[in-house]
Amino acid sequence: MILDTHICGIPCQVDVTHFISQRPMGSMADSDRDCYGYTEIDFEVLDSRGRPAPWLARKMTDVDTRAVEQEIIAAQEAEDRYCEEPV
């Protein structure tokens, strides 16, 4: 999935290379991670034309990373809702 976003105020794209969202399974789960749930996200920063932009990735702050991750989670949830609706 490729999303349009901004990093440090610069328009760009991110290519989501890995996304897992484990919902909390409760006390019967095999591990504490499964019990409380977790989300794993990996992405590559691209320029606005879709080319890798390592220079822009180096500029990212923790705040930028969290903002991009929240955008990815929202987009994934919207996609999941769209796929779950009956036709």
N, C-alpha and C positions, 0 to 999 in steps of 0.2 A: 504494500500500500504506500503510495506517495502522497504526502500532504503539503499544501502551501502553508508557510508560516513566516515568522520574523525572528531573527536572532540578533540581539544588540541593535534592533531597529532596522536591520537589513532584510529585505524580502528574500526568501529562499524556499527550499523544499527540504523535506526529510523523507528518506526511504526507510520504512519500517522493515527491518530484517528479521526481527524476532519479537513475538508478543505472546505471553502466556498470562492469563488471569485466572487464578484458582480462587474460587469463592470459599468462604469459611465452611468447614465441614463439621465443626463442633467437637466435642470432647471425645468422640469415638474415632477420630482421625488417627492415622499412623504416626504423624509427626506434629510438632507445634506449628510448623509452617502451614500444613494442611488444616490444622485446627482453626487458626486465625485468618487464613487466606493470604495470598500474596500476588503481586504482579511483577513480571519481568519484561523489560522492554529494551531492545537494542535498535539503534537507528543510525543511518549514515546521513551526514549533512551534505546537501547538494546546493549549487547556486540556483538562481532563478531559471536557468536554462536546462537544469537537470544534470549538470556535470558535478563530479565530486568536488567538494570545497573544504579541504582540510584546514585551510587558513581561517575559515569561518568557524569551524568546529573548535579550533584552539581559542577563539574569542569567547566561547560560551562560558557563562558563569553558572553557579549552582541554581540560581533563580531561573536563568534561561532554560536549563535542562529540565527543571521541574515543570515549567510552563509548557514546554514542548511535549513532555510526557503526559501532562494532563490533556493536551489537545489530542494526542494519539489515543488515549483511553476514551475520550468523548467520541471520537470518530469511530473507534471499534465498537463501542456500545451502540451507536446509531446504526452501524452496519448490521450488528447482530439483531437489533429490533426489526430492521427492515427485512432481514432474512427469515425471521420467525413469524411474521404476519402472514396469515393464510391468504391465498389468492382468490 
